[in-house]
Amino acid sequence: MTVEVIVSGLAWMGSGRRSIESTINELLDQARREVLITAYSIGNTSDRIFGTWNKVLDRGVSIQMIVNRLHTQPENVIQELQRLQSIYPFFELY
């Protein structure tokens, strides 16, 4: 099992660290059984990550996701998460 912690913020930019997006995409591409995601906030411009999650789920990899204050996330984000739940029985949202 691989666990990797990634960070964001201006203090880390230019410090030789990879971008969060490339790190997340690499980890998701390597997932074989399950992915556990916790999210504090999911922005309105999340189309690329939803496409990536679709690819992971299409491979049969389960995703368990905990979203802080889900009901306060942008409406389009909530709708997309609910869409994933309706299509994939192994997409669990908390």
C-alpha positions as CSV (number, residue, x, y, z in Angstrom):
1,M,0.0,0.0,0.0
2,T,1.3,3.5,-0.9
3,V,0.4,6.6,1.1
4,E,1.6,9.9,-0.1
5,V,0.9,13.3,1.4
6,I,0.8,16.3,-0.9
7,V,0.6,19.9,-0.1
8,S,-0.4,23.2,-1.7
9,G,0.1,26.9,-1.1
10,L,2.3,29.7,-2.2
11,A,5.1,28.8,0.2
12,W,5.6,25.5,-1.7
13,M,5.6,26.9,-5.2
14,G,9.0,26.8,-6.9
15,S,10.5,24.6,-4.3
16,G,11.1,21.7,-6.6
17,R,7.9,19.8,-5.7
18,R,5.5,18.5,-8.3
19,S,2.2,20.1,-8.8
20,I,-0.7,18.6,-6.8
21,E,-2.7,17.8,-10.0
22,S,0.1,15.8,-11.6
23,T,0.7,13.9,-8.3
24,I,-2.9,13.1,-7.9
25,N,-3.3,12.0,-11.5
26,E,-0.3,9.7,-11.2
27,L,-1.6,8.2,-7.9
28,L,-5.1,7.6,-9.5
29,D,-3.6,6.1,-12.6
30,Q,-1.7,3.6,-10.4
31,A,-4.7,2.7,-8.2
32,R,-5.8,-1.0,-8.6
33,R,-8.3,-1.6,-5.9
34,E,-9.5,1.4,-4.0
35,V,-8.9,5.1,-3.6
36,L,-9.7,7.0,-0.4
37,I,-10.2,10.8,-0.8
38,T,-10.8,13.5,1.7
39,A,-11.6,17.0,0.5
40,Y,-12.1,20.2,2.3
41,S,-13.3,22.1,-0.7
42,I,-13.9,21.2,-4.3
43,G,-13.9,24.2,-6.6
44,N,-16.2,25.0,-9.5
45,T,-13.4,24.4,-12.0
46,S,-13.1,20.7,-11.1
47,D,-14.0,19.2,-14.5
48,R,-10.6,17.6,-15.1
49,I,-10.7,15.8,-11.7
50,F,-14.2,14.5,-12.4
51,G,-13.0,13.1,-15.7
52,T,-10.1,11.4,-13.9
53,W,-12.4,9.9,-11.3
54,N,-14.6,8.6,-14.1
55,K,-11.6,6.8,-15.6
56,V,-10.7,5.3,-12.3
57,L,-14.3,4.1,-11.7
58,D,-14.5,2.7,-15.2
59,R,-11.5,0.5,-14.4
60,G,-13.5,-1.0,-11.5
61,V,-11.5,0.8,-8.8
62,S,-13.6,1.8,-5.8
63,I,-13.6,5.3,-4.5
64,Q,-14.5,6.3,-1.0
65,M,-14.8,10.0,-0.6
66,I,-15.3,12.3,2.5
67,V,-16.2,15.9,1.7
68,N,-16.2,18.5,4.4
69,R,-19.6,20.2,4.5
70,L,-20.8,18.6,1.4
71,H,-24.0,20.6,1.3
72,T,-22.0,23.8,1.1
73,Q,-20.0,22.8,-1.9
74,P,-20.8,24.4,-5.3
75,E,-24.1,23.1,-6.7
76,N,-22.4,21.7,-9.9
77,V,-19.9,19.8,-7.7
78,I,-22.7,18.3,-5.6
79,Q,-24.6,17.3,-8.8
80,E,-21.5,15.6,-10.3
81,L,-20.8,13.7,-7.1
82,Q,-24.4,12.5,-7.0
83,R,-24.2,11.5,-10.7
84,L,-21.1,9.4,-9.9
85,Q,-23.0,7.8,-7.0
86,S,-25.9,6.9,-9.3
87,I,-23.7,5.3,-11.9
88,Y,-21.1,3.5,-9.9
89,P,-22.2,1.4,-6.9
90,F,-18.6,1.4,-5.6
91,F,-18.4,5.2,-5.4
92,E,-19.1,6.0,-1.8
93,L,-19.7,9.6,-0.7
94,Y,-19.7,10.8,2.9
